[in-house]
C-alpha cells in the first residue's frame, strides 16, 4: 500500500520556515563584502615545500590583561624561499621548535625545513590599498636532510 502526503504551506508558515533557515545559514558574503577572517587559501603554488630557516621564535599565550605568559602557543619560523629569495614567516602550532635558535646560529650550513604545503593555510588579517598582510599556518614542519 502506498501513501501520499501533501502539505499545504501558507504564506506565514513559509515565511517562518525561511526565517528558521536563515538562522542556521552563515552569511559569508553580503553586498560583495566579506569579513577578512572568512578568507583562506591553500599555500600550494605560493610557498615552497623546502625552505631555509633564518630565525626561530616562540609565541607565548597572552593572559586576560594582555601580558605574556610562560605558556607557548606556537613556533614561528622565518624562512627564505630558495627559488626567488623571498621571505615569509610560517606559524606552527606546536609547543617545541624543531631546532633552537642557538643551534640555528651555530650551524655552519643553511638549515632546511620541509613544509607540508598542501596542509598549509594562508589567511589575510589586514587588507589595505590592494595589499594583504597574511598569516601562514602549518600543522607541522620537519628538518630536511641535506
FENCORHU-V124226 format. One record per run of one state. SS is the DSSP state (A for helix, B for strand, O for the rest). FROM is the first residue (numbers start at 1). TO is the last residue. If there is no record, write none. Layout:
# FENCORHU-V124226
ss;from;to
SS;FROM;TO
SS;FROM;TO
This chain:
# FENCORHU-V124226
ss;from;to
O;1;10
A;11;24
O;25;28
B;29;30
O;31;32
B;33;34
O;35;35
A;36;38
O;39;40
B;41;42
O;43;49
B;50;62
O;63;67
B;68;80
O;81;86
B;87;92
O;93;100
A;101;106
O;107;110
B;111;115
O;116;116
A;117;119
O;120;120
B;121;128
O;129;130
B;131;138
O;139;140
B;141;143
O;144;146
